Amino acid sequence: MLRPKAEKLSLDGGPDLKDPDLYMRNEHQEVFKALRATSPVYWNPEADAAGFWAITRYDDVEAISKNPALFSSAKENGGHRIFNENEIDENNTEASMISLDPPTHAAYRRMVTPGFVPKRITGMEDRIRARVIRLLDRLETRGANGNEVEFVDAVAAALPIEVLAELFGVPDSDGPKLFEWSNATVGEDDPELRVSDDYMRQCIIEMATYAAGLWQARVETPGEDLISMLAHSKIPNASGVAEPMSFATYIGTFILLVVAGNETTRNSISGGLLALSENEDERKKLLSDPSLIPSAVQEIIRWVSPVLHMRRTATADTELGGQKIAKGDKVVMWYASANRDETKWKDPFTFDVTRYTDTHAATQLGFGVGQHFCLGSRLAELQLRILFEELLKRFPDIHVSGPVRRLRSNFIAGIKEMPVKLTR
């Protein structure tokens, strides 16, 4: 699936939220703050399309997310990204569950839900901790004698991709390819990740070939991994008769799992360490009281907002925030803005690791809300908790020691490189 590159656009002084450079420069929060105050439902023209409504307040994002009948995720209506998935899909692949509406979405979601039930996730804790310790051993070796270490490659990217490999029932050695394919899939605006359209096509071919091999292997010898669940699942057809999942649908779902299985966790880990480096008093709170780490995990996800937006399409004329929204209009929910909404949190621009010790604190929207709430949220939270438990215990003074290189994207709040030193 080849996605169009974002183009710069003159908006007569108004912000262009589609511009990926806005997020690479880390300037978006001030823009969102102004929009929440003056234009919470903001019309953003596009140079190459019809434009979209930008939704910046928490309550509006939540309301849209919980009303799929009026605000559709379906691929035939455009899908879940700012661009229209149904217009740029060269291979005419079937939609993954993230681009489906009820009741079909629920049927697809049930296929993989057994892979993320609490008992199964809890059972992975010891193995995840062992992986973290091994990665920190390697980090310590690289960072000996005060050497600077690149943290994203060494830890933040490595941990979730290894956990994803376990979920797929494949060896850790397959991780680098899964990581490369994930980067190419979401990195359409970053020339380092999307080198060319030909490179992207090659990634899609490689990913489909790899996924096909796993499918065939699990059909012949099923296990308890996610691929086996997909290969042996059945979905109701238009007549309500359960049929095996089509291979095209499987490929779309496989791609979704590859991206969702590592992007949010990877960027929350790196963004969380950056936040702790920039907020020394908050780090000290965790060092003196590690029981605060679960609260810190929720604050990290709120603070980082690893997925910047999701898109819906209005299925009928409606009104939101005093603006008339027409049937067919694109509606883009900015989680990164909703997670700083001044009406939901005291001092939302303050990074506070104790914030979620208050049971009345508003739920962060980093994992979405409503029918598309992230299935892997518990697993992501578990990885973050274990990582920061072990990291701070072992390297209490680990800190970002140089410039951070961010992903050029309006979709993923990513960090590509982040140098650290283990001691001060």
C-alpha positions in Angstrom: 0.0 0.0 0.0 1.7 3.2 -1.2 0.6 6.4 0.6 0.8 9.9 -0.8 3.4 12.2 0.7 2.1 15.2 2.6 2.5 18.6 0.9 3.1 22.0 2.3 0.1 24.4 2.0 -0.5 28.0 2.6 -3.4 28.5 5.0 -3.5 32.3 5.3 -1.8 32.1 8.7 -3.7 29.1 10.0 -1.7 26.0 11.0 -1.5 23.0 8.7 -1.8 20.0 11.0 -1.0 17.7 8.0 2.5 19.1 7.8 4.8 16.4 9.2 7.5 19.0 9.9 5.3 20.4 12.6 5.7 17.2 14.6 9.4 16.7 13.7 10.1 20.1 15.2 8.0 19.2 18.2 6.0 22.4 17.8 2.6 20.9 17.6 1.5 21.1 21.3 1.5 24.9 21.2 -0.5 24.9 18.0 -3.0 22.4 19.6 -3.3 24.6 22.7 -4.3 27.6 20.6 -6.8 25.6 18.6 -8.4 24.1 21.7 -9.0 27.7 23.0 -10.2 29.3 19.7 -11.1 26.6 17.1 -11.5 23.2 18.7 -13.3 21.9 15.6 -10.9 23.4 13.0 -11.2 23.1 9.2 -7.8 22.2 7.7 -7.6 22.5 3.9 -5.4 20.2 1.9 -3.4 20.9 -1.2 -4.1 17.4 -2.6 -7.5 16.6 -1.2 -10.8 18.0 0.1 -9.6 19.0 3.6 -10.6 17.7 7.0 -12.0 18.7 10.3 -9.4 18.7 13.1 -10.8 17.7 16.5 -8.6 18.8 19.4 -10.7 18.5 22.6 -10.9 15.4 24.7 -14.7 15.2 25.0 -15.2 15.6 21.3 -12.6 12.9 20.5 -14.3 10.5 22.9 -17.8 11.2 21.5 -16.7 10.6 18.0 -14.9 7.4 18.9 -18.0 6.0 20.6 -20.3 6.7 17.7 -19.2 4.5 14.8 -22.6 4.7 13.1 -22.1 8.5 12.5 -18.3 8.5 12.3 -17.0 5.6 10.2 -13.6 3.9 10.2 -14.5 1.7 7.2 -12.0 1.6 4.3 -14.7 2.1 1.7 -15.4 5.5 3.4 -11.7 6.4 3.5 -10.3 4.4 6.4 -8.4 5.5 9.5 -5.7 7.9 8.1 -6.0 11.4 6.7 -5.5 10.1 3.1 -8.2 7.9 1.7 -7.1 4.3 1.9 -9.6 3.2 -0.8 -8.1 5.6 -3.3 -4.4 4.7 -2.9 -4.5 0.9 -2.4 -2.8 -0.4 -5.6 -3.4 -4.0 -4.7 -7.1 -3.6 -3.7 -6.4 -5.5 -0.4 -9.2 -6.1 2.1 -9.4 -3.9 5.1 -7.8 -4.8 8.4 -9.9 -4.5 11.6 -8.8 -0.9 12.2 -10.6 0.1 9.0 -13.8 -1.7 9.7 -17.1 -0.7 11.4 -19.4 -2.8 13.6 -20.5 -5.5 13.4 -17.8 -6.7 11.2 -15.1 -5.1 13.3 -16.2 -7.0 16.4 -16.0 -10.3 14.5 -12.4 -9.6 13.5 -11.5 -8.3 16.9 -12.7 -11.6 18.5 -10.2 -13.5 16.4 -7.2 -12.2 18.2 -8.6 -11.3 21.6 -7.5 -14.6 23.1 -3.9 -13.6 22.5 -4.4 -10.5 24.7 -6.5 -11.8 27.7 -5.1 -10.8 31.1 -4.1 -14.3 32.1 -2.0 -14.7 28.9 -0.4 -11.3 29.3 0.4 -11.9 32.9 2.0 -15.2 31.9 4.5 -13.3 29.7 5.9 -11.2 32.6 8.9 -13.3 33.5 9.9 -13.8 29.9 9.6 -10.0 29.2 11.7 -9.3 32.3 14.4 -11.7 31.1 14.4 -10.0 27.8 14.8 -6.6 29.4 17.6 -7.8 31.6 19.5 -9.2 28.6 19.0 -5.9 26.7 20.3 -3.9 29.6 23.3 -6.2 29.9 24.1 -5.3 26.3 23.4 -1.6 27.0 25.8 -1.7 29.9 28.5 -3.2 27.8 28.1 -0.6 25.1 28.0 2.2 27.6 31.0 1.2 29.6 33.6 3.9 30.5 31.1 6.7 29.9 30.5 5.8 26.3 27.5 7.2 24.6 24.9 4.6 23.5 22.0 4.9 21.0 19.1 3.9 23.1 16.3 3.4 20.5 18.2 0.7 18.6 19.6 -1.0 21.8 16.5 -1.1 23.9 13.3 0.9 22.9 13.0 -0.8 19.5 14.5 -4.2 20.5 12.1 -5.1 23.3 8.7 -4.7 21.6 9.9 -6.3 18.4 11.1 -9.4 20.4 7.8 -9.6 22.2 6.0 -9.3 18.9 8.1 -12.2 17.6 7.0 -14.3 20.6 3.3 -13.4 19.9 3.8 -14.6 16.3 5.7 -17.7 17.3 8.7 -16.8 15.3 12.4 -16.6 16.3 13.9 -13.3 17.6 16.1 -13.3 14.5 13.1 -12.4 12.4 12.7 -9.2 14.5 14.9 -6.9 12.3 12.8 -7.6 9.2 9.5 -7.0 11.1 11.0 -3.7 12.4 12.0 -2.6 8.9 8.6 -3.4 7.4 6.8 -1.6 10.3 9.0 1.5 9.7 8.3 1.5 6.0 4.6 1.1 6.5 4.1 4.2 8.7 7.1 6.3 7.4 5.6 7.7 4.2 6.8 11.2 5.0 10.3 10.3 6.2 12.8 9.8 3.4 15.0 7.7 5.5 12.3 5.1 6.1 10.4 5.3 2.8 13.4 5.5 0.5 11.3 5.2 -2.6 8.0 3.8 -3.9 9.9 0.9 -5.3 11.4 0.2 -1.9 7.9 0.2 -0.3 6.6 -2.2 -2.9 9.5 -4.5 -2.2 8.7 -4.3 1.5 5.1 -5.2 0.9 6.1 -8.2 -1.3 8.6 -9.4 1.3 6.0 -9.0 4.1 3.3 -10.8 2.2 5.6 -13.6 1.3 6.8 -14.0 4.9 3.2 -13.8 6.2 2.1 -16.4 3.6 4.8 -18.8 4.8 3.6 -18.4 8.4 0.0 -18.9 7.4 0.8 -22.2 5.6 2.9 -23.4 8.5 0.1 -22.7 11.1 -2.5 -24.3 8.9 -0.5 -27.5 8.9 0.7 -27.3 12.5 -1.3 -24.9 14.6 0.0 -23.5 17.9 -1.2 -20.9 20.4 0.3 -17.9 18.7 -1.6 -15.1 16.9 -0.9 -16.4 13.4 -2.5 -19.7 14.3 -5.5 -17.8 15.7 -5.8 -16.0 12.3 -5.2 -19.1 10.2 -7.9 -21.1 11.9 -10.5 -18.3 12.6 -13.9 -18.0 10.9 -15.7 -14.9 10.0 -19.4 -14.5 9.2 -20.1 -13.7 5.6 -22.9 -11.4 4.3 -25.4 -14.3 4.9 -24.1 -14.8 8.4 -22.4 -18.1 7.6 -19.0 -18.5 9.2 -16.2 -18.9 6.7 -12.4 -19.0 7.0 -10.6 -15.7 6.8 -9.6 -14.8 3.3 -5.9 -14.6 2.6 -6.2 -10.9 1.6 -7.8 -10.1 4.9 -5.1 -12.0 6.7 -2.4 -10.0 5.0 -4.1 -6.7 6.1 -4.4 -8.0 9.6 -0.8 -9.2 9.7 0.4 -5.7 8.7 -1.7 -4.1 11.3 -0.3 -6.4 14.0 3.3 -5.7 12.9 2.8 -2.0 13.2 0.6 -1.9 16.3 2.7 -4.5 18.0 5.8 -2.3 18.2 5.2 1.4 17.3 3.3 2.6 20.4 5.5 0.7 22.8 8.8 1.6 21.2 8.0 5.3 21.1 6.5 5.4 24.6 9.8 3.8 25.9 12.0 6.3 24.2 9.7 9.3 24.8 9.3 8.2 28.5 13.1 8.2 29.1 13.4 11.6 27.4 10.7 13.0 29.7 12.5 11.6 32.8 15.7 13.1 31.5 14.0 16.5 31.1 12.2 16.3 34.5 14.8 15.3 37.1 12.5 15.7 40.0 10.0 13.2 38.5 12.8 10.7 38.1 13.8 11.1 41.7 10.2 10.3 42.8 10.4 7.0 40.9 13.8 6.2 42.4 12.6 6.9 45.9 9.3 5.1 45.4 9.2 2.5 42.6 5.6 1.8 43.4 4.9 4.9 41.4 6.0 3.3 38.1 2.5 2.1 37.1 1.3 5.6 37.4 4.3 6.9 35.5 3.5 4.5 32.7 0.1 6.0 32.2 1.6 9.5 32.4 4.3 8.6 29.8 1.6 7.4 27.4 -0.4 10.6 27.9 2.7 12.7 27.6 4.1 11.0 24.5 0.8 10.2 22.7 2.6 7.8 20.4 -0.2 7.7 17.8 -0.9 11.4 17.0 -4.3 11.0 15.3 -6.9 8.7 13.9 -9.4 9.6 11.2 -13.2 9.0 10.8 -15.7 9.9 8.0 -19.1 11.4 8.7 -21.9 9.2 7.4 -24.5 11.9 7.7 -24.8 15.7 8.1 -24.1 16.6 11.8 -22.8 19.4 14.0 -19.9 19.4 16.4 -18.5 22.3 18.4 -20.7 24.7 16.6 -19.4 23.6 13.2 -21.7 22.0 10.6 -20.0 18.7 9.3 -21.3 17.4 6.0 -21.8 13.8 5.1 -18.5 12.5 3.7 -16.3 15.0 5.5 -13.1 13.7 7.0 -12.9 14.1 10.8 -9.4 13.7 12.3 -9.1 13.1 16.0 -5.9 14.4 17.5 -5.0 12.3 20.5 -1.9 14.3 21.1 -4.1 17.4 21.6 -6.8 15.6 23.6 -4.1 14.3 26.0 -3.3 17.9 26.9 -6.8 19.2 27.3 -6.9 21.7 30.1 -10.5 20.8 31.0 -9.4 17.2 31.9 -6.2 17.6 33.8 -4.7 20.1 36.2 -1.4 21.4 34.6 -1.6 19.1 31.5 1.7 20.6 30.3 3.5 19.3 33.4 5.0 15.8 33.4 3.8 14.3 36.7 4.6 10.6 37.5 2.1 10.8 40.4 -0.8 11.9 38.3 -2.4 8.5 38.1 -2.2 7.7 41.7 -5.4 9.7 41.7 -8.2 7.2 40.7 -10.2 10.2 39.4 -7.6 11.3 36.9 -9.0 11.3 33.3 -8.0 8.3 31.3 -5.2 9.0 28.8 -6.2 8.5 25.2 -2.9 7.2 23.9 -4.6 3.8 23.2 -7.7 5.3 21.7 -11.2 4.9 23.1 -14.4 3.1 22.0 -14.6 0.1 19.7 -11.0 0.6 18.4 -9.4 0.8 21.8 -6.0 -0.9 21.4 -6.2 -4.7 22.1 -2.5 -4.7 23.1 -2.7 -2.0 25.7 -2.1 -4.3 28.6 0.9 -5.8 27.0 2.3 -2.4 26.1 1.8 -1.2 29.7 3.5 -4.4 31.0 6.5 -3.9 28.8 6.8 -0.2 29.9 6.4 -1.1 33.6 9.1 -3.8 33.6 11.5 -1.8 31.4 11.4 1.2 33.7 11.6 -0.9 36.9 14.7 -2.6 35.7 16.2 0.4 33.9 16.0 2.8 36.9 17.1 0.2 39.4 20.2 -0.6 37.3 21.0 2.8 35.8 19.5 5.4 38.1 21.4 8.2 36.3 20.7 7.2 32.7 20.0 10.4 30.8 19.7 11.6 27.2 23.1 13.0 26.3 22.7 14.5 22.9 20.3 15.7 20.2 17.2 13.6 19.6 16.3 12.7 16.0 12.5 12.5 15.5 10.5 10.7 12.9 9.1 12.9 10.2 5.4 12.0 10.5 2.0 13.4 11.2 0.8 10.0 12.4 3.4 8.5 14.7 5.2 10.5 17.5 8.4 8.6 16.9 12.1 9.0 17.9 14.6 7.5 15.5 17.8 8.1 17.5 18.4 9.1 21.1 21.9 9.0 22.6 22.2 8.2 26.3 24.9 7.9 28.9 24.5 5.6 31.9 26.1 7.7 34.6 26.7 11.3 35.4 
